[in-house]
Amino acid sequence: MIYDILMQLSIMYEIGENPKVVSERLWHSNVSVTLDKYSHVTPNIQDASAEIFSKALRKNN
């Protein structure tokens, strides 16, 4: 069960879902609880963010 929740959370983050939405789905009191506890489970977020930033830089040059 916990694994299923973490997998859903990971997928939501990776598709770019708003952290506030994820927090509400987990019934956390606020988004900082969610980010503090679970943002480490999605290492691909850093790579995706770097790629988006890189594309934006190339587009503006």
Sequence and secondary structure as in RCSB ss.txt:
>XXXX:A:sequence
MIYDILMQLSIMYEIGENPKVVSERLWHSNVSVTLDKYSHVTPNIQDASAEIFSKALRKNN
>XXXX:A:secstr
 HHHHHHHHHHHHHTT  HHHHHHHTT SSHHHHHHHHGGG THHHHHHHHHHHHHHHHH 
